[in-house]
């Protein structure tokens, strides 16, 4: 059974980064806050932010629509609005979405035993398991 997920705060991240970099918490907090402020500012300008291997943030326009209040069943107008979308990058998808830690460990062990490119030919009697197929990418932000 998986442990209950924890909420990690900016303060906790500042403490971890300060410990790893041997910088003061004040300096790390200022840099982290400047980084977050710049992300917000660029998105407010309508710009797309791409962090290789991590993901892409972009602003999209959500069209106006008619919706229904679930309590009263009354029809209501929902105006258009800008929303931030995040598309998960390759490294994050591999670490979080595609496989569980035990599956990843088995895959890495299998890769270590695999011959180098241009090495021995694949013949009968190989003891390597077949590669683990990856599910198709999801468009869901979750």
C-alpha positions as CSV (number, residue, x, y, z in Angstrom):
1,X,0.0,0.0,0.0
2,X,1.4,3.4,-1.0
3,X,2.0,5.9,1.8
4,X,-0.3,8.9,2.1
5,X,1.1,11.8,-0.1
6,X,2.5,14.7,1.8
7,X,2.1,18.4,1.1
8,X,5.5,20.0,0.6
9,X,5.7,23.7,1.1
10,X,8.0,26.3,-0.4
11,X,9.7,26.6,3.0
12,X,10.5,22.9,3.0
13,X,12.0,23.2,-0.5
14,X,14.0,26.2,0.6
15,X,15.4,24.2,3.5
16,X,16.3,21.2,1.3
17,X,18.0,23.4,-1.4
18,X,19.8,25.4,1.2
19,X,21.2,22.2,2.8
20,X,22.3,20.8,-0.6
21,X,23.9,24.0,-1.9
22,X,25.3,25.3,1.4
23,X,23.6,28.6,0.8
24,X,21.6,30.5,3.4
25,X,17.9,30.0,3.5
26,X,17.4,33.7,2.8
27,X,19.3,33.6,-0.4
28,X,17.6,30.4,-1.6
29,X,14.2,31.8,-0.7
30,X,14.8,35.0,-2.6
31,X,16.1,33.1,-5.7
32,X,13.1,30.6,-5.6
33,X,10.6,33.5,-5.2
34,X,12.2,35.4,-8.1
35,X,12.0,32.3,-10.2
36,X,8.3,31.8,-9.4
37,X,7.6,35.5,-10.0
38,X,9.2,35.4,-13.4
39,X,7.1,32.3,-14.4
40,X,4.0,34.2,-13.4
41,X,5.1,37.4,-15.3
42,X,5.8,35.5,-18.5
43,X,2.5,33.6,-18.4
44,X,0.7,37.0,-17.7
45,X,2.3,38.3,-20.9
46,X,0.9,35.2,-22.7
47,X,4.3,33.6,-23.3
48,X,5.0,29.9,-23.3
49,X,7.6,28.5,-20.8
50,X,9.5,25.4,-21.7
51,X,11.7,23.6,-19.3
52,X,13.3,20.7,-21.1
53,X,12.6,17.3,-19.5
54,X,10.3,18.9,-16.9
55,X,7.4,20.3,-18.9
56,X,5.7,23.3,-20.7
57,X,3.5,26.0,-19.2
58,X,1.2,27.9,-21.6
59,X,-1.8,30.1,-21.4
60,X,-4.9,29.1,-23.3
61,X,-8.2,30.8,-23.9
62,X,-11.2,28.8,-22.6
63,X,-14.3,29.6,-24.6
64,X,-17.5,31.0,-23.1
65,X,-20.2,28.4,-22.5
66,X,-23.5,27.7,-20.9
67,X,-23.4,25.5,-17.8
68,X,-25.8,24.1,-15.3
69,X,-25.8,24.6,-11.6
70,X,-25.9,21.1,-10.2
71,X,-28.0,22.1,-7.1
72,X,-30.7,24.2,-8.8
73,X,-30.3,22.8,-12.3
74,X,-30.5,26.5,-13.4
75,X,-28.7,27.3,-16.7
76,X,-25.9,29.8,-16.2
77,X,-23.5,31.7,-18.6
78,X,-19.8,31.1,-18.0
79,X,-17.7,33.8,-19.6
80,X,-14.5,33.0,-21.5
81,X,-11.3,33.1,-19.5
82,X,-7.6,32.4,-19.7
83,X,-6.2,29.3,-18.1
84,X,-2.7,27.9,-17.5
85,X,-2.1,24.5,-19.0
86,X,0.9,22.3,-18.1
87,X,2.2,19.5,-20.3
88,X,4.4,17.1,-18.5
89,X,8.0,16.6,-19.9
90,X,9.7,13.4,-20.6
91,X,11.7,13.0,-17.4
92,X,8.8,13.8,-15.2
93,X,6.5,11.5,-17.1
94,X,9.0,8.7,-16.8
95,X,9.5,9.3,-13.1
96,X,5.9,9.8,-12.1
97,X,3.4,8.7,-14.7
98,X,4.7,5.8,-16.8
99,X,5.8,3.3,-14.2
100,X,5.9,2.4,-10.5
101,X,9.3,2.4,-8.7
102,X,9.5,-1.5,-8.7
103,X,8.8,-1.5,-12.5
104,X,11.5,1.1,-13.0
105,X,14.0,-0.9,-10.9
106,X,13.3,-4.0,-13.0
107,X,13.7,-2.1,-16.2
108,X,17.0,-0.5,-15.1
109,X,18.4,-3.9,-14.1
110,X,17.4,-5.3,-17.5
111,X,19.1,-2.4,-19.3
112,X,22.3,-2.9,-17.4
113,X,22.5,-6.5,-18.6
114,X,21.7,-5.5,-22.2
115,X,24.6,-5.6,-24.8
116,X,26.0,-2.4,-26.2
117,X,24.8,-1.1,-29.5
118,X,26.6,-2.9,-32.3
119,X,27.4,-5.7,-29.8
120,X,26.3,-9.3,-29.9
121,X,23.5,-10.2,-32.2
122,X,20.1,-11.2,-30.8
123,X,19.8,-14.9,-31.1
124,X,18.0,-17.8,-29.4
125,X,18.7,-18.4,-25.8
126,X,18.8,-14.7,-24.7
127,X,17.8,-14.3,-21.1
128,X,16.7,-10.7,-21.4
129,X,13.0,-9.9,-20.7
130,X,11.1,-8.1,-23.5
131,X,11.0,-4.3,-23.1
132,X,8.1,-2.9,-21.0
133,X,5.7,-1.2,-23.3
134,X,4.8,2.4,-22.4
135,X,1.1,3.5,-22.4
136,X,0.2,6.1,-25.0
137,X,0.6,9.7,-23.7
138,X,-2.4,11.2,-22.0
139,X,-3.7,14.7,-22.6
140,X,-5.0,14.8,-19.1
141,X,-3.1,17.3,-16.7
142,X,-3.5,14.6,-14.0
